[in-house]
Amino acid sequence: MTASAALLVPLLTGAPACGSPTDDRKLQNVFTDAADEYHVPRSVLMGVSYLQSRWDTRPGTPSVAGGYGPMHLVDTRRAQDPSTSQEGRAGGPAIAAGPPGDRADQPADLRHAARLIGTPAVRLRTDAAANVRGGAALLAAVQRRLGKPLSSDPEDWWDAVARFSGTGDAASAATYANDVFALIRQGAHRTTDDGELVTLPASPRVRPRAADVQKARRAQEVECPPELDCDWIGAPYERTDDGSYGNHDVADRPRDQKIEYIVIHDTEADMSSMLHTVRNPKQPSWHYSIRSSDGQVTQHVRTKDIAWHAGNQLVNARSIGIEHEGFLKQPDTWYTEQMYRASARLVRYLAKKYDIPLDRQHILGHDNVPGPTASSIPGMHDDPGPFWDWRHYFDLLGAPLRATAGPDSDLVTVLPDYAGHQPTFTGCAGAGTPCAAHGSSAVRLRTAPDESAPLVQDPGRRPKGEASTVDVDDLGARVSTGQTFAVAGYEGDWTAIWYQGQRAWFKNAPDHPTAVGARGRMVTPKPGLSEVPVYGRALPEKDAYPDGVEEEAESPLPYHFLAGQRYATEARLVGSHIDRSEFRDVPSPVVTGREQWYEIQLGHRIAFVRASDVDVIESQGSEPTAGQAAPPHD
C-alpha cells in the first residue's frame, strides 16, 4: 500500500452520537446537491470533508484553527479575535482559537466561500448545508485557478485537493491529497456527531499518487517519515544555575536500552507555551510536538536520548514521548483529524524503526503510565483523557482493535463504540459541572453488576479511602479502549474483570457491547503464594548495581494481587535503572539485572510483577465469529 492508503481501513458505522435515527440522509443529500451545483465530483467533495472534519458538523464551534462545519472552513477573523471564542464541545471553558499556523495559503477560507455562494458568513459557521456548498464552491474556484476543467473524473482534481489542504509544504500537501484519494478508492461510512449516517461509496479505480510524498527535504536532525512536515527545535542539555541539569538525558538507545513504548500526551497548553517549556532546561522535555491546526510535527530530542515526559524513569528510559497540542476537556477544538493522522504516521514510522508492537500495552497514554512509587500515584497525569479516540487512532495506525476470541474467552478487550458511548462526566467547565454529552473511549467500573452500585475505589489515587467520582480527571474507576483484562465473572448484561486487586463490573450488553473477546496471556500468583507485590517500575536486583552506583529503593504499589486473580500481559522484560546523579557528556551506564519481570494491565495504568512470583496462563476461548469480530470501525 502507499503511505496514504496504509492509514486508511474500511470505515464502518457506529451508533448515533445523540441517539437520533440513522435513516436521515439529509447531510448525504447536501453533499450530492452541492457537488451537482458546483460541478465537483461528489466523491472529491466528501473525501475532502472527511479529511477536514470526519463529516461532523459541530455547529458554531470552531477548531483551534478557526475552522467550522463539515468542510472545516476557516474564519481567520474569528480565529484571531479572542472575543469570538467558543466553548469546547465537551463543555470546556471558552478559549481563543489560535491562527491556522504557518500556512502559505488558506483556500478553505470561510469568508471567501460566503462571497462565492452569496450567503452571510455567519450561516457557514452554523448551517452545515451552507458550509458544504461553500466548500464545493471553493474547490471549484481552486480548480479554475489551476487552469483545469470542472471534470467529472475525480483524479483530475488531485492538484486542487492538494492545494485545498492550505499547507505550504509540498510533501504534506501531497500526503493530504493522497489520503483523500485513498479514502475515495476504499469508501467509507460513518455516523456523525449529529447521528446521521453518511456513506461514501468505494471507487476502486481511483488511485493516490504515491510518488509525490517522497520530495521532502529537512534538517538532518529530524527523524520523521518523508510524507510529514517536520521541523527541529532542540531541547537544551545543559547545567542549570541550581546545580542540576536539564532537560533530558544523553543515551545511546536502542543499543544501551531497548525502546519499548510510545507515550501519547496532550500538552494542556497551546503550541507557543509548549515550545517555551521544552526550550527551558528547568522544565520537562519530550521527543515530538504535533500542532493541532494542521498536524505539523516538531522534534525536540533525538530518539536515541531519553526525554523527561512520563513521570516514571523506567518508562522514560524505554519510551518516546509525543505531545499533542490541546486540552483534554476540549476535544473537538483541539483533537483534529489532521493531528490524529500526523500522529499515527509518526507512530507507525517509529514503531517500525524500533520494533514496537502496535497494541495498548506498548502504545500508552500518559494516563496509562504507572506511578514509580506509592507516594507518586496521586500526582500522575491523566492526559490525553477519556475523549481521545483510541479506536479511530488504531485504525489509522493500521492495527485496528477487534475481537480476537469468542464471547466465552477469559480475556476481554475494552472496545465501546466511540460516538454512541457517552458516559457522564463532570468538571469540563468547573468542578462538579456536567460536561456536554460526548463520545468517549472510557468505560466506568462499579463494585457490583448494578447501575446504582458504587464506583470501584482506587487505593493508590485516593489513599484515604475517598470514593471515586465521575470527574473527567478521575481515573479511579475506569478502563480505556484497547486495554485487555482477565474476566472475573458474568451476570446478565454485566462483565466483571480483575482490576487493581478487586472484582470490577461494567455493563456489556449484547446490543451495545463495551468489550469483546480476546486471546492472549495472563499471569497469576504461583501455587502457595497468597499475594504477590506489584510495582510501578522493574528494577534490577541488588547485586546488579556496580560499585559507586546507589541502589534504587523498591516501593511496592498499594494494590493487592491475590491468589486466584489474573491479569493480562503482553511484555516480558529485565529490570534496569539509569543513574542520573550527575551531568555527563556521554550516556550514563544502564544497570541491567538478570531477573525477569512481566508488564501487566493492572488497572487504568500498567504495572510490573516479578516473573518468579507468577505463572503464565494462555487464555481459553473459541474463535470469534464474523459478528463478534468487531471489525475496523471509525
C-alpha positions in Angstrom: 0.0 0.0 0.0 1.0 3.6 -0.4 1.9 5.7 2.6 -1.6 7.2 2.5 -3.5 4.0 1.9 -1.8 2.4 4.9 -3.5 4.8 7.2 -7.0 4.1 5.8 -9.0 1.0 6.7 -12.7 0.2 6.0 -14.7 2.7 8.0 -17.8 1.2 9.5 -20.8 2.9 11.1 -21.3 3.2 14.9 -24.4 4.0 16.9 -25.7 7.6 16.6 -23.9 10.0 18.7 -27.0 11.5 20.2 -29.5 8.7 19.7 -31.2 10.1 16.6 -32.2 7.8 13.8 -29.6 6.9 11.2 -32.0 6.8 8.3 -32.0 10.6 7.9 -29.9 11.2 4.8 -30.0 15.0 5.0 -26.2 15.6 5.0 -25.8 12.9 2.4 -28.2 14.8 0.1 -26.4 18.1 0.9 -23.2 16.6 -0.5 -24.9 15.4 -3.6 -26.7 18.7 -4.2 -23.6 20.9 -3.6 -21.5 18.7 -5.9 -24.0 19.0 -8.7 -24.4 22.7 -8.2 -20.7 23.5 -8.4 -19.7 20.6 -10.8 -17.3 19.0 -8.3 -17.3 15.1 -8.2 -19.3 14.2 -5.1 -16.5 11.7 -4.1 -14.0 14.5 -4.1 -16.2 16.8 -2.0 -17.0 14.1 0.5 -13.4 12.9 0.7 -12.1 16.4 1.4 -14.8 16.9 4.0 -13.9 13.7 5.8 -10.2 14.7 6.0 -11.3 18.2 7.2 -13.9 17.1 9.9 -14.8 13.4 9.5 -18.2 14.8 8.4 -19.0 16.2 11.8 -20.9 19.5 11.8 -20.1 21.0 15.3 -22.4 24.0 14.6 -20.9 27.2 15.8 -17.9 25.5 17.5 -14.5 26.3 15.8 -11.4 24.2 15.9 -8.2 25.9 17.2 -7.6 27.0 13.6 -10.9 28.8 13.5 -12.4 26.1 11.2 -16.2 25.5 11.1 -18.5 22.8 9.9 -18.2 19.7 7.8 -15.7 21.4 5.4 -13.7 23.0 8.3 -13.9 26.4 6.6 -11.6 28.8 8.4 -12.8 32.2 9.5 -9.4 33.9 10.1 -11.0 37.0 11.7 -12.7 35.0 14.4 -9.7 32.7 14.8 -7.6 35.8 15.8 -10.2 37.6 17.9 -10.5 36.3 21.5 -13.9 37.9 21.9 -15.4 35.4 19.4 -14.1 32.2 21.1 -16.4 29.3 21.7 -16.8 26.6 24.3 -15.3 23.2 23.6 -17.8 20.6 22.6 -17.2 18.6 25.8 -18.1 21.7 27.9 -14.6 23.1 28.3 -14.0 26.7 29.2 -14.1 29.3 26.4 -10.7 29.8 24.7 -9.5 31.9 21.8 -8.8 29.7 18.8 -5.4 30.4 17.5 -4.4 31.3 13.9 -4.2 28.4 11.5 -0.4 28.2 11.7 2.3 28.9 9.2 0.3 28.4 6.1 1.4 29.9 2.8 -2.2 29.9 1.6 -5.7 29.3 3.0 -8.0 28.1 0.3 -10.6 26.9 2.8 -11.4 30.5 3.7 -14.9 30.8 5.1 -15.5 34.4 4.1 -14.3 33.8 0.6 -16.7 30.8 0.4 -19.5 33.0 1.7 -18.9 35.5 -1.1 -18.8 32.7 -3.7 -22.3 31.4 -2.7 -23.8 34.8 -1.8 -24.5 33.8 1.8 -23.6 35.7 5.1 -20.6 34.3 6.7 -22.5 33.5 9.9 -24.5 30.9 8.1 -21.4 29.0 7.1 -20.4 28.8 10.7 -23.7 27.3 11.9 -25.5 25.8 8.9 -24.0 22.5 7.6 -25.7 22.8 4.2 -24.3 26.3 3.6 -20.9 25.1 4.8 -20.8 22.2 2.4 -21.9 24.5 -0.5 -19.2 26.9 0.4 -16.6 24.1 0.4 -17.8 22.9 -3.1 -17.6 26.5 -4.4 -14.0 26.9 -3.1 -12.9 23.6 -4.6 -14.3 24.6 -8.0 -12.6 28.0 -7.7 -9.2 26.4 -6.9 -9.7 24.0 -9.9 -10.3 27.0 -12.2 -7.3 28.9 -10.8 -5.1 26.0 -11.7 -6.4 26.2 -15.2 -8.1 22.8 -15.0 -11.6 21.9 -16.2 -14.5 21.1 -13.9 -14.2 17.4 -14.8 -16.3 14.5 -13.6 -13.2 12.4 -13.2 -12.0 12.6 -9.6 -8.4 12.0 -10.5 -8.4 15.3 -12.4 -8.9 17.1 -9.1 -5.8 15.8 -7.3 -3.9 19.1 -7.6 -6.9 21.1 -6.4 -7.3 18.8 -3.4 -3.6 19.2 -2.5 -3.9 23.0 -2.7 -7.1 22.9 -0.6 -5.0 21.5 2.3 -3.6 25.0 2.8 -0.1 23.8 3.7 3.0 25.4 2.1 4.9 22.1 2.5 4.8 20.1 -0.8 5.1 16.7 0.9 2.3 17.5 3.4 0.0 18.7 0.6 0.7 15.5 -1.4 0.0 13.4 1.7 -3.3 15.2 2.3 -4.4 14.7 -1.3 -3.3 11.0 -1.3 -5.3 10.5 1.9 -8.4 11.9 0.2 -7.9 9.7 -2.8 -7.2 6.6 -0.8 -10.4 7.2 1.1 -12.3 7.7 -2.2 -10.8 4.4 -3.5 -11.7 2.5 -0.5 -15.0 4.1 0.5 -16.3 4.9 4.0 -19.5 5.2 6.0 -19.8 6.8 9.4 -22.4 8.1 11.9 -21.6 11.8 12.5 -21.8 13.8 15.7 -25.4 14.6 14.8 -26.4 11.0 14.5 -26.6 10.9 10.7 -25.3 8.0 8.7 -23.1 9.3 5.8 -21.8 7.0 3.1 -19.0 7.5 0.5 -19.2 4.6 -2.0 -15.9 3.0 -2.9 -14.3 3.9 -6.3 -11.7 1.1 -6.8 -10.3 2.7 -10.0 -9.3 5.9 -8.2 -5.6 5.8 -7.1 -3.4 8.1 -5.0 -0.2 9.5 -6.4 2.3 7.6 -4.2 5.5 9.1 -5.6 4.6 12.6 -4.7 5.1 12.2 -1.0 8.8 11.5 -1.3 10.0 15.0 -2.0 10.6 16.4 1.5 14.0 17.8 2.5 14.6 18.7 6.1 17.3 19.2 8.7 19.5 16.2 9.3 18.5 16.1 12.9 14.8 15.3 12.2 13.7 11.7 12.5 10.4 11.7 10.6 8.6 9.9 7.8 9.2 11.8 4.5 5.5 12.5 3.9 5.2 14.6 7.1 6.0 18.3 7.5 8.6 18.1 10.3 10.9 20.7 12.0 13.6 20.6 14.6 13.6 22.8 17.7 16.1 21.3 20.2 15.6 20.8 23.9 18.7 22.0 25.9 21.0 19.6 27.6 22.9 21.9 29.9 23.7 22.6 33.5 21.3 24.9 35.4 22.0 27.5 38.0 20.6 25.4 40.8 23.4 22.8 40.3 21.2 20.4 38.4 20.9 19.8 34.7 18.2 19.6 32.1 16.1 18.7 30.4 16.8 15.2 29.1 19.5 12.5 29.3 22.1 11.6 26.8 21.7 8.0 25.8 22.5 5.5 23.1 19.2 3.8 22.5 18.4 1.2 21.4 22.0 -0.1 21.8 22.1 0.5 25.6 18.4 0.3 26.3 15.6 -1.1 24.1 12.8 1.4 23.2 9.6 -0.4 24.1 6.9 2.2 24.4 5.5 5.3 22.7 3.6 7.6 25.1 0.8 9.8 23.8 0.3 13.1 25.7 -1.7 16.2 25.3 0.0 19.3 26.4 -2.8 21.2 28.3 -1.2 24.2 26.6 -1.0 25.8 23.2 1.9 25.4 20.9 3.7 28.6 21.9 3.6 27.6 25.5 4.8 24.1 24.6 7.8 25.4 22.7 8.6 27.8 25.6 8.6 24.9 28.0 10.6 22.5 26.0 13.4 25.1 25.5 13.7 25.7 29.2 16.4 23.5 30.8 14.5 23.5 34.2 11.3 22.1 32.6 10.4 18.6 31.3 11.1 17.5 27.7 9.6 15.2 25.1 10.6 14.0 21.7 8.0 15.4 19.4 5.2 18.0 19.4 2.3 17.9 17.0 0.3 21.0 16.2 -3.5 20.8 16.3 -4.4 23.0 13.4 -2.5 21.1 10.6 -0.6 18.2 12.2 2.8 19.8 11.7 5.5 17.9 13.7 8.4 19.3 15.6 11.1 17.2 17.1 13.0 18.3 20.2 15.0 15.3 21.5 16.7 12.6 19.4 15.1 9.3 19.8 18.4 7.8 21.0 18.2 10.1 24.0 15.9 10.0 27.0 13.3 12.7 27.4 11.7 13.5 30.7 8.0 13.3 29.9 6.3 10.3 31.6 6.9 10.9 35.3 8.4 7.4 35.6 12.1 6.9 34.9 11.8 3.4 33.7 9.2 4.3 31.2 11.2 7.4 30.2 14.2 5.3 29.6 12.3 2.9 27.4 9.9 5.2 25.5 9.4 8.0 23.0 7.1 10.8 24.2 4.8 12.6 21.7 2.9 15.7 22.9 -0.2 16.8 21.1 -1.3 20.5 21.3 -4.5 20.7 23.1 -6.7 20.4 26.2 -8.4 17.1 27.1 -11.6 18.9 28.2 -12.0 20.5 24.7 -11.5 17.6 22.3 -13.5 19.0 19.4 -11.5 22.2 19.4 -8.1 20.6 19.6 -8.1 16.8 18.6 -8.3 17.5 14.9 -8.3 14.8 12.2 -5.1 16.4 10.8 -3.4 15.9 14.2 -4.6 12.3 14.6 -3.3 11.4 11.1 0.1 13.1 11.5 0.5 11.4 14.9 -0.5 8.0 13.5 2.0 8.3 10.7 4.8 9.3 13.1 4.0 6.4 15.5 3.9 3.9 12.6 7.3 5.1 11.5 8.8 4.9 15.0 7.1 1.6 15.8 8.6 0.0 12.6 12.0 1.6 13.3 12.2 0.3 16.8 10.1 -2.9 16.5 7.5 -1.7 19.0 4.2 -3.7 18.9 1.1 -1.7 18.0 -1.1 -2.6 21.0 -2.3 -0.8 24.1 0.4 -2.2 26.3 3.1 -0.5 24.2 1.3 2.5 22.7 0.4 4.2 26.0 -1.5 7.3 27.0 0.3 9.4 29.7 -2.7 8.3 31.8 -1.6 4.7 31.5 1.9 5.2 32.9 2.2 4.0 36.5 3.5 6.0 39.4 7.0 4.7 40.1 6.3 4.7 43.9 3.2 4.5 46.0 3.5 8.2 47.0 3.7 9.4 43.4 0.4 7.9 42.3 -1.9 10.8 43.2 0.2 13.2 41.1 0.4 11.1 37.9 -1.1 12.7 34.8 -4.4 11.9 33.2 -3.9 13.0 29.6 -4.9 12.5 26.8 -8.1 11.8 28.6 -11.4 10.0 28.0 -12.2 11.9 24.8 -9.1 10.7 22.9 -10.5 8.4 20.2 -8.2 5.3 20.6 -10.3 3.2 18.3 -10.0 5.6 15.4 -6.3 6.1 16.3 -5.6 2.4 16.0 -7.5 2.3 12.7 -5.1 5.0 11.4 -2.1 3.0 12.8 -3.2 0.1 10.6 -3.7 -2.1 13.7 -7.5 -2.0 14.2 -8.8 -3.0 17.6 -11.1 -6.0 17.3 -12.2 -9.3 18.9 -9.6 -12.0 18.7 -11.7 -14.6 20.5 -15.3 -15.5 21.0 -17.5 -14.2 23.9 -16.6 -17.2 26.0 -13.0 -16.1 26.3 -11.4 -15.5 29.8 -9.9 -12.3 28.4 -11.7 -9.2 27.1 -10.6 -6.1 25.2 -12.4 -2.9 26.1 -14.0 -1.7 22.8 -17.0 0.6 23.1 -18.4 2.4 20.1 -16.8 5.8 20.5 -19.6 8.0 19.1 -22.5 6.2 20.8 -20.8 5.5 24.1 -21.3 8.7 26.1 -20.7 8.2 29.9 -21.4 11.0 32.2 -18.5 13.3 33.1 -18.2 16.4 35.2 -15.5 19.1 35.6 -15.0 20.2 32.0 -16.1 23.8 32.7 -15.7 23.8 36.5 -15.8 21.4 39.5 -19.0 19.4 39.5 -20.4 21.0 36.4 -21.7 18.3 33.9 -19.8 18.1 30.7 -21.7 18.2 27.4 -22.5 14.7 26.1 -19.6 13.4 24.0 -18.3 10.1 22.6 -15.7 8.5 24.8 -13.0 5.8 24.9 -13.6 5.3 28.7 -15.7 2.6 30.4 -16.7 3.1 34.0 -16.4 0.3 36.6 -18.7 -0.5 39.6 -18.4 -2.7 42.7 -21.5 -4.8 41.7 -23.5 -5.5 38.5 -25.9 -2.6 39.0 -26.0 0.9 37.7 -26.6 2.2 41.2 -23.6 0.3 42.8 -20.7 2.5 44.0 -17.8 3.1 41.6 -14.7 1.0 42.5 -12.2 2.8 44.7 -8.5 3.4 43.8 -6.4 3.0 47.0 -3.4 4.5 45.2 -5.0 7.6 43.8 -7.1 8.1 47.0 -5.1 6.5 49.8 -7.5 7.9 52.5 -10.4 5.8 51.1 -12.3 8.6 49.3 -14.8 7.4 46.7 -14.1 7.6 43.0 -16.0 10.2 41.1 -17.2 10.9 37.5 -14.9 13.9 37.2 -13.2 14.0 33.8 -9.8 13.9 35.5 -10.6 11.0 37.9 -9.1 7.7 36.6 -10.0 5.7 39.7 -12.9 3.7 38.3 -12.4 3.4 34.5 -10.7 1.5 31.8 -9.9 2.6 28.3 -10.4 1.4 24.7 -7.9 -1.3 23.6 -6.9 -2.4 27.1 -7.2 -6.1 27.9 -8.3 -7.6 31.2 -8.9 -11.0 32.7 -12.6 -11.9 33.1 -13.7 -12.3 36.8 -17.3 -13.2 36.2 -20.5 -12.6 34.3 -24.0 -11.7 35.5 -26.8 -10.8 33.0 -25.5 -7.9 30.8 -22.6 -7.3 33.1 -19.0 -8.4 32.9 -16.5 -8.4 35.8 -12.7 -8.1 35.4 -9.8 -8.2 37.8 -8.8 -4.6 38.4 -6.3 -3.3 40.9 -6.8 -6.4 43.1 -10.6 -6.3 43.1 -13.5 -7.5 41.0 -14.9 -4.6 39.0 -18.1 -4.6 36.9 -19.1 -2.9 33.7 -22.2 -3.1 31.6 -21.6 -5.1 28.4 -25.0 -5.7 26.8 -25.0 -7.7 23.6 -26.8 -4.9 21.7 -24.4 -2.3 23.0 -21.1 -4.1 23.8 -18.3 -2.3 25.5 -15.8 -5.2 25.4 -15.1 -8.1 23.0 -13.4 -11.5 23.5 -9.6 -11.5 23.4 -6.8 -14.1 23.0 -3.5 -13.7 24.9 -1.6 -14.5 28.1 -2.3 -13.9 31.7 -0.3 -14.1 34.9 -1.5 -15.5 38.3 0.4 -16.0 41.6 2.3 -19.2 41.8 0.8 -22.0 44.0 1.4 -21.4 47.7 1.6 -17.6 47.3 -1.4 -15.8 48.8 -0.3 -12.5 47.3 2.4 -11.1 45.1 3.6 -7.4 45.2 3.1 -5.2 42.2 5.4 -2.3 41.2 5.4 0.8 39.1 8.8 0.0 37.7 11.0 -3.0 37.1 14.3 -2.5 39.0 17.4 -4.7 38.8 18.2 -6.9 41.8 20.6 -5.5 44.4 23.8 -7.3 43.3 23.4 -5.9 39.8 24.4 -2.4 40.9 28.1 -1.7 40.3 30.3 0.0 42.9 29.6 3.7 43.1 26.0 3.5 41.9 23.5 3.8 44.6 20.8 1.1 44.7 17.3 2.4 43.9 14.9 1.6 46.7 11.9 -0.6 45.8 8.4 0.8 46.5 5.5 -1.7 46.1 2.3 -0.1 44.9 -0.7 -0.2 47.3 -2.7 -2.8 45.3 -3.3 -6.4 46.2 -2.6 -9.1 43.5 -4.1 -12.1 45.3 -4.1 -15.8 44.7 -6.7 -16.7 42.1 -6.6 -13.3 40.3 -5.3 -12.9 36.8 -4.0 -10.0 34.8 -3.3 -9.7 31.1 0.3 -9.5 30.0 1.9 -8.8 26.6 5.5 -8.0 27.6 8.4 -9.6 29.4 11.5 -7.6 30.3 14.5 -7.4 32.6 14.9 -4.9 35.4 17.0 -1.8 34.7 18.0 1.5 36.2 20.0 4.5 35.0 21.9 6.7 37.5 21.0 10.4 36.9 23.1 11.8 39.8 25.4 13.9 37.6 25.7 15.8 34.3 27.5 13.8 31.7 28.6 14.4 28.1 28.3 10.7 27.4 25.5 8.2 28.2 25.2 7.1 31.8 25.6 3.3 32.2 22.4 1.3 32.2 22.3 -1.0 35.3 20.7 -4.2 33.9 19.6 -7.0 36.1 19.1 -10.7 35.4 15.7 -11.1 36.9 12.7 -11.2 34.6 9.5 -9.1 35.0 6.1 -9.1 33.4 4.3 -5.9 32.5 0.6 -6.4 33.4 -2.6 -4.4 32.8 -3.4 -3.9 36.5 -5.9 -1.1 36.2 -6.2 2.0 34.0 -2.4 2.0 34.3 0.1 -0.7 33.7 2.3 -2.3 36.4 5.1 -4.8 36.8 5.4 -8.1 38.7 8.4 -10.4 39.1 8.3 -13.4 36.8 9.5 -15.6 39.7 6.2 -14.7 41.6 3.7 -15.7 38.8 2.7 -18.4 36.4 1.7 -17.7 32.8 -1.6 -18.9 31.5 -2.8 -18.9 28.0 -6.4 -17.6 27.6 -9.1 -20.1 26.6 -12.0 -19.3 24.3 -13.5 -20.0 20.9 -12.6 -18.3 17.6 -14.6 -15.0 17.0 -17.5 -15.2 14.6 -17.9 -12.6 11.9 -20.5 -10.8 14.1 -18.2 -10.8 17.2 -15.1 -9.7 15.4 -15.7 -6.0 15.9 -14.2 -5.2 12.5 -12.3 -1.9 11.9 -14.5 1.0 13.0 -14.4 4.7 12.5 
